[in-house]
Amino acid sequence: MLAYVFAPEIKSFLGRVPPDPRLVIDLGCGPGFTTRLIAETLNARKTVGLDTSQPFLDIAGSEPTDGLDFLHHDVTRAPFPTGAADVLFCHLLLPHLADPAAALRTWASQLRPAGLLLVDEVSDIHTTNPTFRTYLDAAEGLLEGIGGDLYVGRRVEQLGRVPGLRRISSRLVKHPVATAACARMFRLNLNAWGANPYAGLSDQDRTNLAADLDNLTTSPATTDIHWQMRQVTFKATTGG
Ligand SMILES: C[S@@+](CC[C@H](N)C(=O)[O-])C[C@H]1O[C@@H](n2cnc3c(N)ncnc32)[C@H](O)[C@@H]1O
């Protein structure tokens, strides 16, 4: 769902990468849909997705493809099992990490000289829909519970100098998402959360929210919710 909803803005961001890189790494690749999008868009010699979730990696690797690989690795730890990359791509991963600045420092060490780090994270989500509001408040609490930040794109924008990296561009991209697609995405996440106490939802709240999201999955609306993504490009000042 994530890859489907975000494909246009990811593709436009990837347009900043010089053609035919040797090695591109998708950080926190999930089930590999973003990795496949990157491989198709950049035509790299090799594209590798790294993730810590074995179930996601199993889905990602279920259709073997030339030039595409998926490996189990905690991306907060260096060295990566791939060697240094020309491009590192980070999409919707930083909200799950307690120390984004430390992660960026680690990634700087895994880039070839003049390699690029592309960070594409949520800066803001504006909604007029009360069901989406309830979901987003719960999601914010849940991520704060693990030391993360749903709106980490703002923090990336405010970061000072990161050793080993020079920021070469930063832009805010408005991304309208159709209500039905957003409801499907949130509904899948709600299932995955289970009874996580940090979400601040009682069993009854979760049942109600699930039913409300289910109702929205057939909505024709397109203006209920607007995402703003922060897309920052960094260049390695030293080689990894
Ligand atoms: C919201 S998903 C995003 C997946 C993909 N980047 C996308 O945009 O569709 C976050 C992913 O990050 C992975 N993840 C979280 N912490 C990680 C870590 N320290 N190292 C590697 N993967 C991690 C999770 O397992 C999950 O697959």
The ligand as a Gaussian input file, in Angstrom:
#p B3LYP/6-31G(d) Opt

LIG

0 1
 C        6.989000       1.782000       7.333000
 S        8.025000       0.514000       6.731000
 C        8.634000       1.273000       5.257000
 C        8.993000       0.284000       4.186000
 C        9.493000       0.917000       2.886000
 N       10.644000       1.757000       3.108000
 C        8.393000       1.720000       2.217000
 O        8.454000       2.948000       2.184000
 O        7.437000       1.093000       1.728000
 C        9.456000       0.582000       7.812000
 C       10.391000      -0.607000       7.613000
 O       11.599000      -0.348000       8.337000
 C       12.044000      -1.586000       8.895000
 N       12.992000      -1.261000       9.980000
 C       12.727000      -0.640000      11.156000
 N       13.868000      -0.499000      11.869000
 C       14.873000      -1.032000      11.115000
 C       16.283000      -1.180000      11.299000
 N       16.895000      -0.736000      12.409000
 N       17.011000      -1.768000      10.318000
 C       16.402000      -2.218000       9.179000
 N       15.071000      -2.107000       8.959000
 C       14.321000      -1.528000       9.901000
 C       10.761000      -2.274000       9.322000
 O       10.960000      -3.669000       9.494000
 C        9.838000      -1.939000       8.139000
 O        9.935000      -2.901000       7.135000

